Amino acid sequence: MLRRLRQLLHRSTIRMGPIDNSRIRVTSTKNAQFVSYLVDSGFRRVNVDRYESSLRRRRTLRSVFFWLLGAGSAWIVIESAKALSSF
């Protein structure tokens, strides 16, 4: 109870006013002029083609991995069924 009373009476050294976010203008569309400025100034240092090819390679390897995992699981199930049927 004493701690709660001390929290109520505590005055902070810096008093900040309420934050008014209504003045911030947010749009869903991109500013085309700003984007073209960034492209012209060489802001983007990443080669987009290389990045996209690495993403494509990862997606291909992931699908190959899951196909091999599925084939391996099916092979285990078939061999187990053959082993059980032989007894």
N, C-alpha and C positions, 0 to 999 in steps of 0.2 A: 504494500500500500504506500509505503514511504517512497519507493522508487517511482510509482505512478504519479505521485504528487510532485516529485522533483522533475519528472518529464513535462508535466503541465506548466510548471513555473519557469522552466529553462528558457532563456532568451538566447537565440543564436547570435553569433557575432556579425554575420552577414545576413541581411534580410533580403530575400529575392522575391520579386513580385510574381504574380501568377503568369504562367506561360500562355501566350495567346497564339495558337497555331492557325487561327483563321486567316492570318495575313500571308501565310505561305501558300503560293500558288502551285498546285500540282496538276499536271496534265497527263493524260494517258498517251498522247502522241509525242514522238521525239522531235526535237528541233533539228530540222534538216540542215539548216545553215551551220549549226554548231558541229554536227556530225561531219559535214564536208570540210569544215575548218580542221577538225582533228585528223581527217584522212590526208588533207593537203600538207599539214605540218609534220606528218610522219609520226604521229603520236603512237600508233599501233606498231609495235616492233615484232609482234608474233606473226609468223607466216601462216595465214589462215588455211592454205591448201595443205600444209604439212600437219597442222592440227586436225583438220577434218580427215586426212588419210589415217592418222593415228587412231582417231575415234572409230573409223571404219574397220581398221585392223583389230582393235579391241573387241568390237561387236562380232566380227567374224570368229575370232578365237574363242569368245564366250559361247557362241552357238556351237562351234566344233566341240568344245569341252562338254556341253550339255548333251549333245548327240552321242559322244563317246560314253558318257556316264549312263545314259539311257540304254545304249547297246550293251554295256557291261552288266548293268542290272538285269536286263532281259536274258543275257547269257547265263548269269548265275541262277535265275529262276528256272530256266529250261534245264540246266544241268542238275539242279536240285530235284526237279520233277522226275528226270530220268533216273537219278539215284534212288529216289523213294519208290519208283515203280518197279525197280529191279528187285526190291526186297519183297 
